[in-house]
Amino acid sequence: QVQLVESGGGLVQAGGSLRLSCAASGRTFSRYGMGWFRQSPGKEREFVAAFSWTGSRTYYADSVKGRFAIARDNAVNTAYLQMNSLKPEATAVYYCAATGSMYSGSDYFSAVTYNYWGQGTQVPVSS
């Protein structure tokens, strides 16, 4: 079992930056694929970024490439999402997710890939 707790959300102005954290329990965090998703009111949950279970590959939605960066620190069982040049349309609840299975490539873009989810953290972006 893995428990995930997000933090770092909050109101930010358009053009600003924010770093989200996802603290994970469990001894094998380093072998989990990790992803970030977001959900805006009235919309479906959408993929934002992920890295593979090996930690060697990263994946990004086209809408955030060049502005967001995903990272992990296995020593403290924490994943991060650095968000720069935020736009009002980025307003959403952001969720981190984990999977213990050995997926690859486009699998990480799909929410059904992930077994474990955090409770989410709100990120309102004001215009």
C-alpha positions as CSV (number, residue, x, y, z in Angstrom):
1,Q,0.0,0.0,0.0
2,V,1.1,3.5,-0.8
3,Q,-0.4,6.7,0.7
4,L,0.1,9.9,-1.1
5,V,-0.3,13.4,0.3
6,E,-0.1,16.5,-1.8
7,S,0.9,20.0,-0.6
8,G,1.9,23.3,-2.0
9,G,-1.3,24.4,-3.6
10,G,-2.7,27.9,-3.3
11,L,-3.7,31.1,-5.1
12,V,-1.2,32.3,-7.6
13,Q,-1.3,35.1,-10.2
14,A,-1.0,34.4,-13.9
15,G,2.6,34.2,-14.9
16,G,3.7,33.1,-11.5
17,S,5.2,29.9,-10.3
18,L,4.3,27.2,-7.8
19,R,5.8,23.9,-6.7
20,L,3.6,21.1,-5.6
21,S,4.9,18.2,-3.5
22,C,3.7,14.7,-3.1
23,A,4.9,12.8,0.0
24,A,4.6,9.0,-0.3
25,S,4.6,6.3,2.3
26,G,6.2,2.9,1.6
27,R,9.6,1.5,1.3
28,T,9.7,1.0,-2.5
29,F,8.9,4.5,-3.6
30,S,11.9,4.5,-5.9
31,R,10.3,1.7,-8.0
32,Y,6.9,3.4,-8.5
33,G,5.9,5.3,-11.6
34,M,4.5,8.7,-10.5
35,G,2.2,11.0,-12.2
36,W,0.4,14.3,-11.8
37,F,-3.1,14.9,-13.0
38,R,-5.5,17.9,-12.7
39,Q,-9.2,18.4,-12.8
40,S,-11.0,21.6,-13.4
41,P,-14.7,22.2,-12.5
42,G,-16.9,20.5,-15.0
43,K,-14.0,18.8,-16.8
44,E,-12.5,15.3,-16.7
45,R,-9.3,14.6,-15.0
46,E,-6.4,15.2,-17.3
47,F,-2.8,14.1,-17.4
48,V,-0.1,16.7,-16.6
49,A,3.2,14.9,-16.2
50,A,4.8,11.6,-15.1
51,F,8.0,9.7,-14.8
52,S,8.5,6.1,-15.4
53,W,8.9,3.4,-12.7
54,T,12.6,3.4,-13.4
55,G,12.8,7.1,-13.0
56,S,14.7,7.5,-16.2
57,R,11.9,8.8,-18.4
58,T,9.6,11.8,-18.1
59,Y,6.4,12.6,-19.9
60,Y,4.4,15.8,-20.2
61,A,1.1,17.0,-21.6
62,D,1.7,19.3,-24.6
63,S,-0.1,22.1,-22.8
64,V,2.6,22.2,-20.1
65,K,5.8,21.3,-21.9
66,G,8.6,23.8,-21.3
67,R,6.8,25.3,-18.3
68,F,6.3,22.4,-15.9
69,A,8.9,20.0,-14.6
70,I,8.4,16.8,-12.6
71,A,11.0,15.5,-10.3
72,R,11.5,13.1,-7.4
73,D,13.7,12.7,-4.4
74,N,13.8,9.0,-3.4
75,A,15.7,9.9,-0.2
76,V,12.6,11.6,1.2
77,N,9.9,9.7,-0.8
78,T,8.7,12.8,-2.4
79,A,7.7,13.8,-5.9
80,Y,7.4,17.4,-7.1
81,L,5.7,19.4,-9.8
82,Q,7.3,22.7,-10.6
83,M,4.9,24.9,-12.4
84,N,6.1,28.1,-14.1
85,S,4.4,30.7,-16.3
86,L,1.1,29.7,-14.9
87,K,-2.0,30.5,-17.0
88,P,-5.6,31.0,-15.7
89,E,-6.7,27.8,-17.5
90,A,-4.3,25.9,-15.2
91,T,-6.8,26.4,-12.4
92,A,-7.6,23.0,-11.1
93,V,-7.3,20.5,-8.3
94,Y,-4.0,18.8,-8.8
95,Y,-3.5,15.1,-7.9
96,C,-0.5,12.9,-7.6
97,A,-0.7,9.3,-8.4
98,A,1.5,6.2,-8.2
99,T,1.7,2.8,-9.9
100,G,3.8,-0.2,-8.8
101,S,3.4,-1.9,-12.2
102,M,6.0,-1.7,-14.9
103,Y,4.3,0.3,-17.5
104,S,6.0,2.3,-20.3
105,G,5.4,5.1,-22.7
106,S,1.9,6.3,-23.3
107,D,0.5,4.2,-20.4
108,Y,1.5,6.9,-18.0
109,F,-0.9,9.3,-19.7
110,S,-3.9,7.4,-18.6
111,A,-5.4,7.6,-15.1
112,V,-6.3,3.9,-15.1
113,T,-2.6,3.1,-15.0
114,Y,-2.3,4.4,-11.4
115,N,-3.3,2.4,-8.4
116,Y,-2.9,5.0,-5.7
117,W,-4.1,8.6,-5.6
118,G,-3.6,11.6,-3.2
119,Q,-6.5,13.7,-2.0
120,G,-5.6,16.6,-4.3
121,T,-4.4,20.2,-3.7
122,Q,-6.2,23.3,-5.2
123,V,-4.4,25.7,-7.5
124,P,-6.4,28.7,-8.4
125,V,-4.6,31.0,-11.0
126,S,-5.9,34.5,-11.1
127,S,-5.8,36.6,-14.3
